Structures are given as structure tokens and as C-alpha cells.
């Protein structure tokens, strides 16, 4: 003991000499403790460990006042040496023998970590659960315990239990370093449970807090939530978010990662259909296009082409509309010559300036359908095709016949106006005046 105070670095030599010379001395445990403490202070844990083990094996009566320290240091020394089984054994003993110690919280944490590192995950989780339940509110200890409980439950794929711990963590410690991971897992569990009201805000937080890791998976689930809630605006936003995240991940991987699958064609088709119903032509066309470009469009592909052709016509993308109609005809030959397809294609040909093709489509209708409104539409296309091609004489005849034989508040005024324009081109003022009078008389709201 004098050497420890006056010449501390001589303690290992003098201590070893004493233990060898007087092995039965009642001071042996005291010398062993001095040596163990010395080596620990010097971070020479391999040399310290045997002394702590001997001391802890049977603590003599005169060292009982140091029993708490001996058992704790045995655990700490094993821990420093990464001897996890020995550390766990010592710390477990400590928690049982010294339940009122000021070192109890530290011992439990080290015990939980030792179990974890020894691959005894269930035992580690059990200890962390005790720590979480007994730690002071808002303390760092409780935060660490909630984090570890959530992470271990995630390892065991106990999603419900994991979600409970992570919800508590986010509520009590919103700035936890694992907040994005916690929010994602709470959102993911709520999503699987169809609790979309809880899932959506959690997934939004997760991707806000860690966009690089969370934007893609969170946006994918958010798309489905928007679809389930029939929220078109959010669906469009989340799909765009998903696609941006996919592009960013692809760029970051430099081509090494597996291709990222698009959202399901059914989602794109629903967005397109809903946008179409709401009169959002550009959105409808955009998402019908996504269906046509999808790697697995399934049953939605043919109708997507047909609907896309009609939306492109509204957007004055006439050549593209023609191409889409033709694609539909290729995919659905049994429906290639339905009135809807032929009239739509005829209108697109006409607007694209392909007048002969437009006339051919119109004749296909007029040759098979002599009475219905479709016949009148086809005849108007036919007349318009002549006018567009500069054949004003034929145009005037077709407009005039249509205006006489067909009476419809939408088509007939168009035919009369077509006749007026054609006769003006021909310089036939008498016929122009005649049809202007007819328009004023029969359709006064249309004007001359």
C-alpha cells in the first residue's frame, strides 16, 4: 500500500512478489484489488481481469464494503476487453445483488449492450425494456432505451411492438437521431394495418427528415394512400415525388443498382380516368401515356391508347392522336372499325391536314350507317375535308346537302356556315345570301 502512494509504478512488481511470497496472507485480497485497480487505471485490462475474477469469486469479509465496486469492475473490465459473455454475467449479477446502487442504471445499460454483442438479442431486449420502464422521464437513458427497444423489435419483425416504442420515442424525443427510421416504421406498420390517417403524416415526416433514404419507399406508399382516399391531386403529387426519387436514386447508383419499378399501371390508369372525368385533359393525357409506356400495363393498355388519342385531339396534338388511334387498332383489331374509333380517327386526320384519309374514314361511316347522328358527323367531316383541301365546289355541295337533310342544333348550323364559307370562296354571292338568311331564320343565335 505504501508503494501505491509513494512509488505507484512499482506496485505490479512489489504486488506480484507479495502474492508469491505470502499466498496465504489475509492481505492477499487487498493486494489483488490494488493490482486490479492499478491495471485498470493504466488501461491494461488483460492484466487486471484475473485479479477481478479471483476477487469476485469469493469476496472476503473484510472487502464486503467493496463488493459492489468489485462486481461492477469485473463487468467493466470484461466489457473493455469485448468479452461479452463475461461482461453480461458480471453485470447480471450486479443488478441482482445491488438493486439500490447508484451504478444500477449504468450496469443495466452495459448488460443490455453485452447481451446484444454476444448475439443474445432477446435477453438484450428484455433488459432495455426494464430500463425504459424505470428510467426517469425525458432522460437520456429513457431515450436510449426506447431507441434500442424499437430497433430490436424491428430486428425480430415485431412490427406492432416496434411501432409502439417508436411512437413513444417520437412523442417524447422528437429530435432523436433515428427519427426518420422511426417515423418510417410507424408509418409502414400503420400502412399495412390500413390506418392511412396515421400512416400518411408519419411517411411524410420520414421522407422530410431523410430524403435520400426515405423518399422512394415513402412516396410509393403515399401514392397508394392517395389512391385509396380517391384524392387525385395528392396522387399526382406523390407519383411525381416517387419518379423524382427514382431518378435521383438511379443517378446516385451510377447504373449499378437494379432498375426501379414504376408504380402499378392500375394507379396510373385510375389517375388518367379521374383526371379525364374532371376535365383535366393534360393530366389525363400524361397518365394515359404512362400506362402505354408501362413495363406491365396489362388489361389497361388498349383502352389507354384509345383514351389517349381522344385526349390528344382535345390538346390539338392531332398527329399524335392519329398515331394513338392506329395503335389501338393494332391492339384491338376486332374493334378497329367501331364508330367511336373511325369518327375519332377521321376528326384527327382532318385536323392534322390529312384530308383524303379523313374523307376515307367518313365514307366508311356513311356507307354503313345512313340514318343516325353519326352519319351526319361523318358527312360534316367529309365536307370539311373538301374545304380543307381547297375543293370549294365539292365542299359547298356536301355542306348544302347536309344542311337540308339533317336537322340538328349543333351540326346543322356548322353545315350552313360551311356552305356560306364555301360559296364565298367560289364568289357565289347569291348562294351566300341564301344560306345567311337560312341561318338567321332557323338558328338566330348562331349569327350570320
C-alpha positions as CSV (number, residue, x, y, z in Angstrom):
1,X,0.0,0.0,0.0
2,X,3.0,2.3,0.7
3,X,4.3,1.6,-2.8
4,X,0.9,2.6,-4.3
5,X,1.2,6.0,-2.6
6,X,4.9,6.6,-2.9
7,X,6.0,4.6,-5.9
8,X,2.8,3.6,-7.8
9,X,4.7,2.2,-10.9
10,X,6.5,-0.3,-8.6
11,X,3.2,-1.7,-7.5
12,X,3.0,-4.5,-10.1
13,X,6.4,-5.8,-9.2
14,X,6.0,-5.5,-5.4
15,X,2.5,-6.8,-5.5
16,X,3.5,-9.9,-7.5
17,X,6.4,-10.5,-5.1
18,X,4.0,-10.3,-2.2
19,X,1.4,-12.7,-3.6
20,X,4.2,-15.2,-4.5
21,X,5.9,-14.9,-1.1
22,X,2.8,-14.9,1.1
23,X,0.0,-16.7,-0.7
24,X,-1.9,-17.4,2.5
25,X,-1.8,-13.9,3.9
26,X,-5.1,-12.4,4.9
27,X,-3.9,-9.3,2.9
28,X,-3.9,-11.2,-0.4
29,X,-7.4,-10.0,-1.5
30,X,-6.4,-6.4,-0.7
31,X,-3.2,-6.6,-2.8
32,X,-5.2,-8.3,-5.6
33,X,-7.7,-5.4,-5.5
34,X,-4.8,-2.9,-5.5
35,X,-3.3,-4.6,-8.6
36,X,-6.6,-4.9,-10.4
37,X,-7.4,-1.2,-9.8
38,X,-3.8,-0.2,-10.9
39,X,-4.0,-2.1,-14.2
40,X,-7.5,-0.7,-14.9
41,X,-6.2,2.8,-14.4
42,X,-3.4,2.0,-16.9
43,X,-6.0,0.5,-19.3
44,X,-4.2,-2.8,-19.1
45,X,-7.4,-4.7,-18.8
46,X,-6.0,-8.1,-19.7
47,X,-3.7,-7.9,-16.6
48,X,-6.5,-6.6,-14.4
49,X,-9.1,-9.2,-15.3
50,X,-7.6,-12.3,-13.4
51,X,-7.5,-10.3,-10.2
52,X,-11.1,-9.1,-10.5
53,X,-12.2,-12.7,-11.3
54,X,-10.4,-14.0,-8.2
55,X,-11.9,-11.3,-6.0
56,X,-15.4,-11.7,-7.3
57,X,-15.4,-15.5,-7.0
58,X,-15.5,-15.2,-3.2
59,X,-15.4,-11.8,-1.7
60,X,-13.7,-11.9,1.8
61,X,-15.5,-10.4,4.7
62,X,-13.1,-7.5,5.1
63,X,-13.7,-6.5,1.5
64,X,-17.5,-6.7,1.6
65,X,-17.7,-2.9,1.7
66,X,-16.0,-3.0,-1.7
67,X,-18.2,-5.8,-3.1
68,X,-20.3,-3.5,-5.2
69,X,-17.2,-2.0,-6.8
70,X,-15.6,-5.4,-7.3
71,X,-18.5,-6.9,-9.3
72,X,-19.0,-3.7,-11.3
73,X,-15.4,-3.5,-12.2
74,X,-15.4,-7.2,-13.2
75,X,-18.2,-6.4,-15.7
76,X,-16.5,-3.2,-16.9
77,X,-13.1,-4.9,-17.4
78,X,-14.8,-7.7,-19.5
79,X,-16.7,-5.1,-21.4
80,X,-13.5,-3.2,-22.2
81,X,-11.9,-6.5,-23.5
82,X,-15.1,-7.2,-25.5
83,X,-15.5,-10.4,-23.6
84,X,-19.3,-10.1,-23.8
85,X,-20.3,-13.3,-22.0
86,X,-18.1,-12.4,-19.0
87,X,-19.4,-8.8,-19.0
88,X,-23.0,-9.9,-19.2
89,X,-22.5,-12.4,-16.4
90,X,-20.9,-9.8,-14.1
91,X,-23.4,-7.1,-14.8
92,X,-26.4,-9.5,-14.4
93,X,-25.0,-10.5,-11.0
94,X,-24.6,-6.8,-10.1
95,X,-28.2,-5.9,-11.0
96,X,-29.4,-8.8,-8.7
97,X,-27.1,-8.2,-5.8
98,X,-27.1,-4.4,-5.7
99,X,-30.6,-3.2,-6.8
100,X,-30.2,0.1,-4.9
101,X,-26.8,1.0,-6.2
102,X,-26.2,4.4,-7.9
103,X,-24.5,2.4,-10.6
104,X,-27.6,0.2,-11.3
105,X,-28.7,2.2,-14.4
106,X,-25.2,2.1,-15.9
107,X,-24.9,-1.6,-15.1
108,X,-28.2,-2.4,-16.9
109,X,-27.2,-0.5,-20.0
110,X,-23.8,-2.3,-20.2
111,X,-25.6,-5.6,-19.6
112,X,-28.0,-4.9,-22.5
113,X,-25.2,-3.9,-24.8
114,X,-23.2,-7.0,-23.7
115,X,-26.1,-9.3,-24.4
116,X,-26.5,-7.7,-27.8
117,X,-22.9,-8.0,-28.7
118,X,-23.0,-11.7,-27.6
119,X,-25.9,-12.2,-30.0
120,X,-28.3,-12.7,-27.2
121,X,-30.9,-10.3,-28.7
122,X,-33.9,-11.4,-26.7
123,X,-32.0,-11.0,-23.4
124,X,-30.8,-7.6,-24.6
125,X,-34.4,-6.5,-25.4
126,X,-35.6,-7.7,-22.0
127,X,-33.1,-5.5,-20.2
128,X,-33.7,-2.5,-22.4
129,X,-37.4,-2.9,-21.7
130,X,-36.7,-2.7,-17.9
131,X,-34.5,0.3,-18.5
132,X,-37.2,2.1,-20.5
133,X,-39.8,1.4,-17.8
134,X,-37.6,2.5,-14.9
135,X,-35.7,5.4,-16.4
136,X,-36.5,9.0,-15.4
137,X,-38.9,10.7,-17.9
138,X,-37.2,12.8,-20.6
139,X,-33.8,11.4,-19.5
140,X,-31.1,10.4,-22.0
141,X,-31.4,6.9,-20.5
142,X,-35.0,6.6,-21.4
143,X,-34.3,7.9,-24.9
144,X,-31.6,5.3,-25.5
145,X,-33.8,2.6,-24.1
146,X,-36.8,3.5,-26.4
147,X,-34.5,3.6,-29.4
148,X,-33.0,0.2,-28.6
149,X,-36.3,-1.4,-27.9
150,X,-37.7,-0.2,-31.2
151,X,-34.6,-1.3,-33.1
152,X,-34.6,-4.7,-31.6
153,X,-38.3,-5.2,-32.1
154,X,-37.7,-4.3,-35.7
155,X,-35.0,-7.0,-35.9
156,X,-37.5,-9.5,-34.6
157,X,-40.0,-8.2,-37.1
158,X,-42.4,-7.5,-34.3
159,X,-44.0,-4.6,-36.1
160,X,-46.7,-3.8,-33.6
161,X,-44.4,-3.7,-30.6
162,X,-41.8,-1.8,-32.6
163,X,-44.4,0.8,-33.7
164,X,-45.4,1.4,-30.0
165,X,-41.8,2.1,-28.9
166,X,-41.1,4.3,-31.9
167,X,-44.3,6.3,-31.4
168,X,-43.3,6.9,-27.7
169,X,-39.8,7.8,-28.9
170,X,-41.0,10.4,-31.4
171,X,-43.5,11.8,-28.9
172,X,-41.0,12.2,-26.1
173,X,-37.8,12.8,-28.1
174,X,-38.7,14.3,-31.5
175,X,-35.1,15.1,-32.3
176,X,-33.8,11.5,-31.8
177,X,-31.1,10.7,-34.3
178,X,-33.2,7.8,-35.7
179,X,-36.4,9.9,-36.1
180,X,-36.6,9.2,-39.9
181,X,-36.3,5.5,-39.4
182,X,-38.7,5.5,-36.5
183,X,-41.3,7.6,-38.4
184,X,-40.9,5.3,-41.5
185,X,-41.6,2.2,-39.4
186,X,-44.6,3.7,-37.6
187,X,-45.9,4.8,-41.0
188,X,-45.2,1.4,-42.6
189,X,-47.0,-0.5,-39.8
190,X,-50.0,1.8,-40.0
191,X,-50.0,1.4,-43.8
192,X,-50.0,-2.4,-43.5
193,X,-52.8,-2.0,-41.0
194,X,-54.8,0.2,-43.4
195,X,-54.7,3.0,-40.9
196,X,-53.9,5.6,-43.6
197,X,-54.8,8.5,-41.4
198,X,-51.9,7.7,-39.2
199,X,-49.6,6.4,-41.9
200,X,-49.6,9.5,-44.2
201,X,-48.2,12.1,-41.8
202,X,-45.5,9.7,-40.5
203,X,-44.4,8.8,-44.0
204,X,-44.3,12.5,-44.9
205,X,-42.1,13.2,-41.9
206,X,-39.8,10.3,-42.6
207,X,-39.0,11.4,-46.2
208,X,-38.6,15.0,-45.0
209,X,-36.1,14.0,-42.4
210,X,-34.1,11.6,-44.6
211,X,-35.0,12.2,-48.2
212,X,-32.1,10.2,-49.6
213,X,-33.2,7.0,-47.9
214,X,-36.9,7.5,-47.4
215,X,-38.2,9.5,-50.4
216,X,-38.7,6.5,-52.6
217,X,-40.3,3.9,-50.3
218,X,-42.4,6.6,-48.6
219,X,-43.7,8.2,-51.8
220,X,-44.6,4.7,-53.1
221,X,-46.9,4.1,-50.1
222,X,-48.2,7.7,-50.2
223,X,-49.3,7.1,-53.8
224,X,-51.4,4.1,-52.7
225,X,-52.8,6.0,-49.8
226,X,-53.9,8.8,-52.1
227,X,-55.5,6.2,-54.4
228,X,-57.3,4.6,-51.5
229,X,-58.6,8.0,-50.4
230,X,-59.5,8.9,-54.1
231,X,-57.5,12.1,-53.8
232,X,-56.5,12.9,-57.3
233,X,-54.3,16.0,-56.5
234,X,-52.3,14.1,-53.9
235,X,-51.9,11.1,-56.1
236,X,-50.4,13.2,-58.9
237,X,-48.1,14.9,-56.5
238,X,-46.9,11.7,-54.8
239,X,-46.4,10.0,-58.2
240,X,-44.2,12.9,-59.3
241,X,-42.3,12.7,-56.0
242,X,-41.8,8.9,-56.5
243,X,-40.5,9.4,-60.0
244,X,-38.1,12.2,-59.0
245,X,-36.8,10.0,-56.1
246,X,-36.4,7.1,-58.5
247,X,-34.4,9.2,-60.9
248,X,-32.2,10.5,-58.1
249,X,-31.5,7.0,-56.8
250,X,-30.7,5.8,-60.3
251,X,-28.3,8.7,-60.8
252,X,-26.6,8.0,-57.5
253,X,-26.2,4.3,-58.2
254,X,-24.4,5.1,-61.5
255,X,-26.2,2.2,-63.1
256,X,-25.1,-0.4,-60.6
257,X,-28.5,-0.9,-58.8
258,X,-31.4,-2.9,-60.1
259,X,-34.0,-1.0,-62.2
260,X,-36.6,0.7,-60.1
261,X,-40.1,-0.4,-60.9
262,X,-42.7,2.3,-61.7
263,X,-45.9,2.4,-59.8
264,X,-48.6,-0.1,-60.9
265,X,-50.3,0.6,-64.2
266,X,-53.7,0.4,-62.4
267,X,-52.7,3.5,-60.4
268,X,-51.7,5.5,-63.5
269,X,-54.9,4.4,-65.3
270,X,-57.1,5.5,-62.3
271,X,-55.4,8.9,-62.3
272,X,-55.9,9.3,-66.0
273,X,-59.5,8.3,-65.9
274,X,-60.3,10.5,-62.9
275,X,-58.5,13.5,-64.5
276,X,-60.5,12.9,-67.6
277,X,-63.7,12.9,-65.7
278,X,-62.7,16.2,-64.1
279,X,-61.8,17.8,-67.4
280,X,-58.1,17.8,-66.6
281,X,-57.1,17.0,-70.2
282,X,-53.3,17.5,-69.8
283,X,-53.1,15.3,-66.7
284,X,-55.3,12.7,-68.3
285,X,-53.1,12.5,-71.4
286,X,-49.9,12.4,-69.3
287,X,-51.1,9.4,-67.3
288,X,-52.6,7.5,-70.2
289,X,-49.2,7.9,-71.8
290,X,-47.6,6.4,-68.6
291,X,-49.9,3.4,-69.0
292,X,-48.9,3.0,-72.6
293,X,-45.2,3.1,-71.7
294,X,-45.5,0.8,-68.6
295,X,-43.5,-2.4,-68.5
296,X,-46.6,-4.3,-67.3
297,X,-49.7,-2.4,-68.5
298,X,-51.9,-5.5,-68.6
299,X,-55.5,-5.1,-69.5
300,X,-55.3,-1.3,-69.3
301,X,-53.2,-0.9,-72.4
302,X,-55.7,-1.0,-75.3
303,X,-58.2,1.5,-73.7
304,X,-55.3,3.7,-72.6
305,X,-54.3,4.1,-76.3
306,X,-57.9,4.9,-77.3
307,X,-58.4,7.4,-74.5
308,X,-55.0,8.9,-75.1
309,X,-56.0,9.5,-78.8
310,X,-59.1,11.3,-77.7
311,X,-57.3,13.5,-75.1
312,X,-54.5,14.3,-77.6
313,X,-57.2,15.5,-80.0
314,X,-58.5,17.9,-77.3
315,X,-55.0,19.2,-76.8
316,X,-54.6,19.8,-80.6
317,X,-51.9,17.2,-80.8
318,X,-53.5,15.9,-84.0
319,X,-50.7,13.8,-85.5
320,X,-50.1,12.2,-82.1
321,X,-53.8,11.5,-81.9
322,X,-53.8,9.7,-85.2
323,X,-50.8,7.6,-84.2
324,X,-52.6,6.6,-80.9
325,X,-55.8,5.6,-82.7
326,X,-53.8,3.5,-85.1
327,X,-52.0,1.8,-82.1
328,X,-55.4,1.0,-80.6
329,X,-56.5,-0.5,-83.9
330,X,-53.4,-2.7,-84.0
331,X,-54.0,-4.0,-80.4
332,X,-57.8,-4.4,-80.9
333,X,-58.4,-5.4,-84.5
334,X,-61.9,-6.7,-83.6
335,X,-62.8,-3.1,-82.5
336,X,-60.7,-1.3,-85.1
337,X,-63.7,-0.1,-87.1
338,X,-66.2,0.8,-84.5
339,X,-67.9,4.1,-84.9
340,X,-66.0,5.6,-82.0
341,X,-62.7,4.8,-83.5
342,X,-63.4,5.7,-87.1
343,X,-65.1,9.0,-86.2
344,X,-62.3,9.9,-83.8
345,X,-59.6,9.0,-86.3
346,X,-61.5,10.9,-89.0
347,X,-61.5,14.1,-86.9
348,X,-57.8,13.7,-86.1
349,X,-56.9,13.2,-89.7
350,X,-58.9,16.2,-90.6
351,X,-57.3,18.4,-88.0
352,X,-53.9,17.1,-89.0
353,X,-54.5,18.2,-92.6
354,X,-54.7,14.6,-93.9
355,X,-57.9,15.3,-95.9
356,X,-58.0,12.2,-98.0
357,X,-57.6,10.0,-95.0
358,X,-60.3,11.9,-93.2
359,X,-62.6,11.5,-96.1
360,X,-62.0,7.8,-96.2
361,X,-62.9,7.5,-92.6
362,X,-66.1,9.5,-93.2
363,X,-67.1,7.4,-96.2
364,X,-66.7,4.2,-94.0
365,X,-69.4,5.6,-91.7
366,X,-71.7,6.9,-94.4
367,X,-71.6,3.7,-96.4
368,X,-72.8,1.6,-93.4
369,X,-74.9,4.0,-91.4
370,X,-77.3,6.1,-93.3
371,X,-79.6,7.4,-90.6
372,X,-78.0,8.1,-87.3
373,X,-76.3,11.2,-85.9
374,X,-73.0,9.5,-86.6
375,X,-73.8,9.7,-90.3
376,X,-74.3,13.5,-90.0
377,X,-71.0,13.8,-88.2
378,X,-69.2,11.8,-90.9
379,X,-70.8,13.9,-93.6
380,X,-69.6,17.1,-91.9
381,X,-66.1,15.6,-91.8
382,X,-66.4,14.8,-95.4
383,X,-67.4,18.3,-96.3
384,X,-64.7,19.8,-94.1
385,X,-62.1,17.6,-95.8
386,X,-63.1,19.0,-99.2
387,X,-62.9,22.6,-97.9
388,X,-59.6,22.0,-96.2
389,X,-58.2,20.6,-99.5
390,X,-59.4,23.7,-101.4
391,X,-62.1,21.9,-103.3
392,X,-64.7,24.5,-102.5
393,X,-67.2,23.4,-105.1
394,X,-67.5,19.9,-103.6
395,X,-67.4,21.4,-100.1
396,X,-70.3,23.6,-100.9
397,X,-72.4,20.7,-102.3
398,X,-71.7,18.5,-99.3
399,X,-72.4,21.3,-96.8
400,X,-75.6,22.2,-98.6
401,X,-77.0,18.7,-98.7
402,X,-76.2,18.1,-95.1
403,X,-77.9,21.3,-94.1
404,X,-81.0,20.3,-96.0
405,X,-81.3,16.6,-95.0
406,X,-80.2,16.8,-91.4
407,X,-81.6,18.9,-88.7
408,X,-79.6,19.1,-85.5
409,X,-78.9,22.2,-83.3
410,X,-75.2,21.5,-83.3
411,X,-74.4,20.0,-86.7
412,X,-76.8,21.9,-89.0
413,X,-75.5,25.4,-88.1
414,X,-72.0,24.2,-88.8
415,X,-73.1,22.8,-92.2
416,X,-74.8,26.1,-93.1
417,X,-71.7,28.1,-92.0
418,X,-69.6,25.7,-94.1
419,X,-71.8,26.4,-97.1
420,X,-71.5,30.1,-96.6
421,X,-67.7,30.0,-96.5
422,X,-67.5,27.7,-99.5
423,X,-69.7,29.9,-101.6
424,X,-67.8,32.9,-100.6
425,X,-64.6,31.2,-101.8
426,X,-66.4,30.5,-105.1
427,X,-67.7,34.1,-105.4
428,X,-71.3,33.0,-105.5
429,X,-73.0,35.8,-103.5
430,X,-76.5,34.7,-104.3
431,X,-75.9,31.4,-102.6
432,X,-74.1,33.1,-99.7
433,X,-77.1,35.4,-99.1
434,X,-79.5,32.4,-99.3
435,X,-77.6,30.5,-96.6
436,X,-77.1,33.5,-94.4
437,X,-80.9,34.1,-94.5
438,X,-81.5,30.4,-93.6
439,X,-79.0,30.7,-90.7
440,X,-80.7,33.9,-89.4
441,X,-84.2,32.3,-89.7
442,X,-83.5,28.8,-88.3
443,X,-80.6,29.5,-85.9
444,X,-80.8,33.2,-84.9
445,X,-78.4,32.7,-82.0
446,X,-75.6,31.5,-84.4
447,X,-75.4,34.7,-86.3
448,X,-74.7,35.1,-90.0
